[in-house]
Amino acid sequence: MKKLKVHYFQHIAGEGFGSCYDYLKAMGAEITATEFFALPTDSTIDIDALPLVSDVDLLIIMGGEMSVNDEANYPWLKIEKRWIRRYLASEKPAIGLCLGGQLIANALGANVKRNPQQEIGWTLVNKSNHIPEAYFQLPEELKVMQWHSETFDIPKGAIRLAENTACANQMYQIGRNVLGFQFHPEITPHSLNIFIEHEEEDCVFKEAYTQSLSSLKKTQKLEYSMGNQLLNRAIDYVLQV
């Protein structure tokens, strides 16, 4: 039986692959990564340094602190988006998480801009109305981890799956094989601690829809499970192309 080849794009040092690592390993997946965070901010890479599209069965694009629009400071973003477009043209499965969801949308021509509200912490997200039955189905309400200042427009040809009052576009689907998240279903205690450490150093979030770092440090293990299970279902869904 052919091994599932999963590749992920990582933008934060130490973040790892999130909650779905064990799930994919249990499926016998071979997991590889491109670590963009390891590149000097003033450097670029050749697109041929990235994997061959034919060598990837599932692409997962992780979050990050940079903006998709900040190509001047992160010139490799242009190459990453070019590769994403090439990959999506193959109609293979892809999942984007926060920055990853923004990168997929932007690679397809959608605008990524400052959201009216910054979101940080555990918030509620609602399933959008009138989602056709053939699309990925969500619970009516989800408690998820948010960590963003910007947001994506829904790409042309996509459908919005989730929303809330702070940020209209929380999740989208393209075709049968691509899911983009604004939130972090992959969050684990380890990755949350990294997010908190970065925020304590940089003090980026100051607006209304934020949860205090002190309360986030007290997050109970059960709170991670809804998002983690959603991501596992999302993986199953896009792989059934």
C-alpha positions as CSV (number, residue, x, y, z in Angstrom):
1,M,0.0,0.0,0.0
2,K,1.3,3.4,-1.0
3,K,2.4,5.6,1.9
4,L,0.5,8.9,2.3
5,K,3.1,11.7,1.8
6,V,2.2,14.8,3.9
7,H,4.2,18.0,3.6
8,Y,3.8,21.0,5.8
9,F,4.9,24.6,5.5
10,Q,6.1,25.9,8.9
11,H,6.6,29.6,9.7
12,I,7.2,29.6,13.5
13,A,10.3,28.0,15.1
14,G,9.5,25.3,17.5
15,E,5.8,25.2,16.7
16,G,5.8,21.7,15.2
17,F,3.0,20.1,13.4
18,G,0.2,20.6,15.9
19,S,-2.4,18.1,17.1
20,C,-2.7,16.1,13.9
21,Y,0.9,14.7,13.9
22,D,-0.1,11.6,15.9
23,Y,-3.3,11.1,13.8
24,L,-1.3,11.2,10.6
25,K,1.4,8.9,11.9
26,A,-1.3,6.4,12.9
27,M,-2.3,6.5,9.3
28,G,1.2,5.5,8.3
29,A,1.9,8.9,6.8
30,E,5.4,10.1,5.8
31,I,5.7,13.6,7.1
32,T,8.1,16.2,5.7
33,A,8.4,20.0,6.2
34,T,9.7,23.2,4.7
35,E,10.9,25.5,7.5
36,F,10.5,29.1,6.1
37,F,11.3,30.5,9.6
38,A,14.9,29.3,9.2
39,L,15.4,31.5,6.1
40,P,17.0,34.9,6.7
41,T,14.3,37.5,6.3
42,D,16.2,39.2,3.4
43,S,16.6,36.0,1.4
44,T,14.5,34.2,-1.1
45,I,14.6,30.6,-2.4
46,D,14.2,29.1,-5.8
47,I,10.8,27.4,-6.3
48,D,12.7,24.2,-7.3
49,A,14.0,24.0,-3.7
50,L,10.5,23.2,-2.6
51,P,9.1,19.6,-3.0
52,L,7.8,18.4,-6.3
53,V,4.0,18.6,-6.4
54,S,3.9,15.0,-7.5
55,D,5.7,14.0,-4.2
56,V,3.0,15.5,-2.0
57,D,-0.4,13.9,-1.3
58,L,-1.6,16.4,1.4
59,L,-0.3,19.9,2.0
60,I,-0.8,21.5,5.4
61,I,0.2,25.2,5.8
62,M,0.7,26.3,9.3
63,G,0.3,29.7,11.0
64,G,2.8,32.5,11.4
65,E,3.4,36.0,12.7
66,M,4.0,37.7,9.4
67,S,1.5,39.1,7.0
68,V,1.0,37.5,3.6
69,N,1.3,41.0,2.2
70,D,4.8,41.5,3.7
71,E,6.8,40.3,0.8
72,A,9.3,43.2,1.2
73,N,10.5,41.8,4.5
74,Y,9.9,38.1,3.7
75,P,10.7,37.7,0.0
76,W,10.2,33.9,0.2
77,L,6.5,34.6,0.5
78,K,6.3,35.2,-3.3
79,I,7.9,31.7,-3.9
80,E,5.7,30.1,-1.3
81,K,2.5,31.5,-2.9
82,R,3.7,30.5,-6.4
83,W,4.2,27.0,-5.2
84,I,0.8,26.9,-3.5
85,R,-0.8,28.0,-6.8
86,R,1.1,25.3,-8.7
87,Y,0.0,22.7,-6.0
88,L,-3.7,23.8,-6.1
89,A,-3.8,23.6,-9.9
90,S,-3.1,19.9,-9.4
91,E,-6.4,19.6,-7.4
92,K,-4.7,17.8,-4.6
93,P,-5.8,18.0,-0.9
94,A,-4.7,21.1,1.1
95,I,-5.5,22.6,4.5
96,G,-4.5,26.1,5.6
97,L,-4.4,27.1,9.3
98,C,-4.7,30.8,10.1
99,L,-1.8,32.3,8.1
100,G,-2.0,29.2,6.0
101,G,-5.7,29.9,5.2
102,Q,-4.7,33.4,4.3
103,L,-1.9,32.2,2.1
104,I,-4.1,29.9,0.1
105,A,-6.7,32.7,-0.3
106,N,-4.1,35.2,-1.3
107,A,-2.4,32.8,-3.7
108,L,-5.7,32.5,-5.5
109,G,-6.2,36.3,-5.8
110,A,-8.3,37.0,-2.7
111,N,-7.5,40.0,-0.5
112,V,-6.0,39.6,3.0
113,K,-6.4,42.7,5.1
114,R,-6.6,44.0,8.7
115,N,-9.6,42.6,10.5
116,P,-11.8,45.2,12.3
117,Q,-11.0,43.3,15.5
118,Q,-8.0,41.4,16.6
119,E,-8.9,38.0,18.0
120,I,-6.8,36.1,20.6
121,G,-7.9,33.3,22.8
122,W,-10.8,30.9,23.0
123,T,-13.8,32.2,21.1
124,L,-17.1,30.8,19.6
125,V,-17.4,30.3,15.9
126,N,-20.7,29.6,14.2
127,K,-21.5,27.4,11.2
128,S,-22.6,29.5,8.2
129,N,-26.1,29.3,6.9
130,H,-27.1,27.4,3.8
131,I,-24.0,25.2,3.3
132,P,-24.8,22.6,0.7
133,E,-24.9,19.0,2.0
134,A,-22.0,17.9,-0.1
135,Y,-19.7,20.3,1.7
136,F,-17.7,19.8,4.9
137,Q,-20.2,19.9,7.8
138,L,-19.5,21.7,11.0
139,P,-21.4,21.8,14.4
140,E,-23.7,24.8,14.8
141,E,-21.2,26.2,17.3
142,L,-17.5,25.6,17.9
143,K,-15.1,26.8,20.6
144,V,-11.8,27.4,19.0
145,M,-8.4,29.1,19.4
146,Q,-7.9,32.5,17.7
147,W,-4.7,34.3,17.2
148,H,-4.9,36.9,14.3
149,S,-5.0,40.6,13.4
150,E,-5.7,40.1,9.7
151,T,-8.3,38.1,7.8
152,F,-8.9,36.7,4.3
153,D,-11.7,37.5,1.8
154,I,-13.4,34.3,0.5
155,P,-11.5,33.2,-2.6
156,K,-13.5,33.2,-5.9
157,G,-15.3,29.9,-6.3
158,A,-15.1,29.1,-2.6
159,I,-17.9,28.9,0.0
160,R,-17.8,30.3,3.5
161,L,-18.3,27.6,6.2
162,A,-17.9,29.5,9.5
163,E,-18.2,33.0,10.9
164,N,-18.5,35.0,14.1
165,T,-19.3,38.6,15.1
166,A,-15.6,39.6,15.4
167,C,-14.5,38.2,12.0
168,A,-16.9,37.4,9.2
169,N,-14.7,34.8,7.4
170,Q,-13.6,32.0,9.7
171,M,-13.4,29.1,7.3
172,Y,-13.9,28.3,3.6
173,Q,-13.9,25.4,1.2
174,I,-12.7,25.2,-2.4
175,G,-14.0,22.3,-4.4
176,R,-13.8,19.1,-2.5
177,N,-10.1,19.2,-1.6
178,V,-9.2,22.5,0.0
179,L,-10.2,23.8,3.5
180,G,-8.9,27.2,4.9
181,F,-9.2,28.1,8.6
182,Q,-8.8,31.5,10.2
183,F,-8.6,29.9,13.6
184,H,-6.2,27.2,15.0
185,P,-7.9,23.8,15.2
186,E,-4.3,22.3,15.5
187,I,-3.5,24.1,18.8
188,T,-1.8,22.0,21.5
189,P,-0.5,23.1,25.0
190,H,3.0,23.2,23.4
191,S,2.0,25.5,20.6
192,L,-0.2,27.7,22.8
193,N,2.8,28.3,25.1
194,I,4.9,29.4,22.1
195,F,2.1,31.8,21.0
196,I,1.9,33.2,24.6
197,E,5.7,33.6,24.8
198,H,5.8,35.6,21.6
199,E,2.9,37.8,22.6
200,E,4.6,38.5,26.0
201,E,7.7,39.7,24.1
202,D,6.0,41.6,21.3
203,C,2.7,42.9,22.8
204,V,0.8,42.9,19.5
205,F,-2.8,42.4,20.7
206,K,-4.5,45.3,22.4
207,E,-8.1,45.3,21.2
208,A,-11.6,44.1,22.3
209,Y,-11.8,40.5,21.3
210,T,-8.9,39.3,23.3
211,Q,-8.4,37.0,26.2
212,S,-5.8,37.7,28.9
213,L,-2.6,35.7,28.7
214,S,-2.9,34.8,32.3
215,S,-6.3,33.1,31.7
216,L,-4.9,31.4,28.6
217,K,-2.1,29.9,30.7
218,K,-4.8,28.1,32.7
219,T,-6.4,26.4,29.6
220,Q,-7.6,22.9,30.5
221,K,-6.7,19.9,28.2
222,L,-10.4,19.3,27.4
223,E,-10.6,22.7,25.6
224,Y,-8.2,21.6,22.9
225,S,-10.3,18.6,21.9
226,M,-13.0,20.1,19.8
227,G,-10.6,21.9,17.4
228,N,-8.3,18.9,17.3
229,Q,-11.1,16.5,16.4
230,L,-12.4,19.0,13.8
231,L,-8.9,19.0,12.1
232,N,-8.8,15.2,12.0
233,R,-12.2,15.2,10.3
234,A,-11.0,17.8,7.9
235,I,-8.0,15.7,7.0
236,D,-10.2,12.7,6.3
237,Y,-12.6,14.9,4.2
238,V,-10.0,16.4,1.9
239,L,-8.3,13.0,1.4
240,Q,-11.5,11.5,0.0
241,V,-11.0,13.3,-3.3
